[in-house]
Amino acid sequence: MPDLKTVVAEIAAEMKERPDRGEVAKYIPELARVDPNAFGIAVIDAEGKVFTGGDADTPFSIQSVSKVFTLTLALGKVGDRLWRRVGKEPSGSPFNSIVQLEREQGVPRNPFINAGALAVTDVILSGHQPREALGEILRFMQFLADDVSISIDHGIAGSEQRWGFRNAALANYMRSFGNLENPVDFTLGVYFHHCAIAMSCIQLATAGRFLAHGGRNPTTGHSVVSLDRARRINALMLTCGHYDGSGEFAYRVGLPGKSGVGGGILAIVPDKASIAVWAPGLDAAGNSHLGRIALEILTRRMGWSIFGA
Ligand SMILES: NC(=O)CC[C@H](N)C(=O)O
């Protein structure tokens, strides 16, 4: 078995040097200012040992990676009733696409495309004030990462709020079908702010550990969800976590993973490890270009693909 510490260090060195860095997201002006040369990786094994490389300690905007955690919270609130509001199928469309919503009566294909995540956020909001719902999401992240210093980057949230015309269109369209229950501005506000949570690779990999270990953080002993639920969230990450790049990610990496336009990816190796990578440049589907390549190298060298070593 190759030495994980060496593999992680080699990947970080290799990724720092590569010229092909992808394109940083431009549609959120604040995100366009992030340095494309950044690269971070954190891997936490079953015993809780942390292996890091590059900028593993630098907070970045987790964006859509937050949707894994809002999904977890919403399932905790309403259980399987959530699936009346959102589907479980890959969309085959970009993350911010609107077309399927008309054909499918305002029910988004899955909880990870923007429309689906808006429905999930609306479930968490359920009649509360946006501030309370957001506080609940942030405290959940702090609890999972065991770090109360995690916060929201209000510059990014504000930038998205000012430029979030697509998301506003999606939310209003769903509201017209009755699949948003709260005032559209409330749901959008909470959504933009949870996407703007800033975390480092170390914090994100820590927060994901319950998904690698049957719903429970093996170090703290805290149970977050049941084994069944952890398995199902992983299944959704595998099939839908990279939008219309999900097939490619499964083909190349072979792990449940969730990407964000901030360049982060959370990937889960069942029973073995929780991994976070961060490289701000994106590919055409809006997923981290070097993040995916780093995970591909890591899983190949460690024999970690869920489809066989
Ligand atoms: N893919 C993403 O990370 C998208 C999240 C971003 N906040 C948006 O709504 O556009």
Ligand as a Chemical Component Dictionary entry (heavy atoms), coordinates in Angstrom:
data_LIG
# 
_chem_comp.id                   LIG 
_chem_comp.type                 NON-POLYMER 
_chem_comp.pdbx_formal_charge   0 
_chem_comp.three_letter_code    LIG 
# 
loop_
_chem_comp_atom.comp_id 
_chem_comp_atom.atom_id 
_chem_comp_atom.alt_atom_id 
_chem_comp_atom.type_symbol 
_chem_comp_atom.charge 
_chem_comp_atom.model_Cartn_x 
_chem_comp_atom.model_Cartn_y 
_chem_comp_atom.model_Cartn_z 
_chem_comp_atom.pdbx_ordinal 
LIG N1 N1 N 0 -22.210 25.197 -8.656 1  
LIG C1 C1 C 0 -22.226 26.054 -7.681 2  
LIG O1 O1 O 0 -21.378 26.052 -6.811 3  
LIG C2 C2 C 0 -23.301 27.098 -7.774 4  
LIG C3 C3 C 0 -23.498 27.839 -6.479 5  
LIG C4 C4 C 0 -23.698 29.300 -6.667 6  
LIG N2 N2 N 0 -23.940 29.897 -5.370 7  
LIG C5 C5 C 0 -24.870 29.562 -7.592 8  
LIG O2 O2 O 0 -25.965 29.544 -7.146 9  
LIG O3 O3 O 0 -24.727 29.784 -8.755 10 
# 
loop_
_chem_comp_bond.comp_id 
_chem_comp_bond.atom_id_1 
_chem_comp_bond.atom_id_2 
_chem_comp_bond.value_order 
_chem_comp_bond.pdbx_ordinal 
LIG N1 C1 SING 1 
LIG C1 O1 DOUB 2 
LIG C1 C2 SING 3 
LIG C2 C3 SING 4 
LIG C3 C4 SING 5 
LIG C4 N2 SING 6 
LIG C4 C5 SING 7 
LIG C5 O2 DOUB 8 
LIG C5 O3 SING 9 
# 
